[in-house]
Amino acid sequence: MPGTTIGTAEARERLADLLNEVAYGGQCYIVERRGRPLAALIPATEYESLLRLLAGGAASTIHGIPVLVR
């Protein structure tokens, strides 16, 4: 789930648009400050899938991609 990198200042200015792109367009963003990643903006459905995966209750695939947790 690689995302487009965006700085914190731009993320602040465009927050409403970014949220729409993430929620409805499936876009992902990595928010950075001084070149260091701080946070990821991902669709809530992907976040929920990741939580299920980490809890051990996820299926063996996410969006058709095989998943193996070690």
C-alpha positions as a printed Julia matrix, in Angstrom:
70×3 Matrix{Float64}:
   0.0     0.0    0.0
   2.58    2.57  -1.01
   1.33    6.1   -0.78
   2.06    9.51  -2.16
   4.34   11.51   0.11
   3.06   14.89   1.31
   4.48   17.43   3.75
   2.69   18.47   6.92
   2.08   22.05   5.73
   0.46   20.86   2.5
  -1.54   18.23   4.39
  -2.92   20.94   6.7
  -3.9    23.16   3.77
  -5.54   20.32   1.82
  -6.94   18.16   4.62
 -10.57   18.13   3.42
  -9.52   17.25  -0.14
  -7.08   14.59   1.06
  -9.74   12.95   3.21
 -12.11   12.8    0.23
  -9.37   11.32  -1.99
  -8.61    8.69   0.64
 -12.2     7.86   1.57
 -13.73    7.87  -1.9
 -10.8     7.52  -4.3
  -8.78    4.86  -2.49
  -5.7     7.1   -2.45
  -3.09    6.72   0.31
  -0.75    9.39   1.65
   2.36    9.33   3.81
   2.61   12.59   5.77
   6.2    13.68   6.38
   7.93   16.37   8.41
  11.49   17.25   7.41
  11.65   14.14   5.24
  10.64   11.77   8.03
   7.34    9.85   7.84
   4.92   10.76  10.63
   1.59    9.24   9.67
  -0.32    7.46   6.94
  -3.72    8.44   5.58
  -5.43    5.26   4.4
  -9.06    4.33   3.79
 -10.87    3.22   6.96
 -11.7    -0.13   5.35
  -7.98   -0.85   4.83
  -7.26    0.2    8.42
  -9.94   -2.2    9.68
  -8.48   -4.99   7.52
  -5.03   -4.33   8.97
  -6.39   -4.46  12.53
  -8.1    -7.8   11.82
  -4.91   -9.11  10.26
  -2.84   -8.11  13.27
  -5.41   -9.64  15.62
  -5.19  -12.91  13.72
  -8.75  -12.82  12.44
  -8.13  -11.71   8.87
  -8.64  -13.86   5.84
  -5.61  -15.14   3.95
  -6.1   -12.4    1.35
  -6.78   -8.67   1.44
  -8.26   -7.19  -1.73
  -7.22  -10.36  -3.56
  -3.57  -10.15  -2.47
  -2.26  -13.2   -0.59
  -1.19  -12.34   2.97
   1.28  -14.22   5.15
   1.91  -13.07   8.69
   4.98  -14.38  10.47
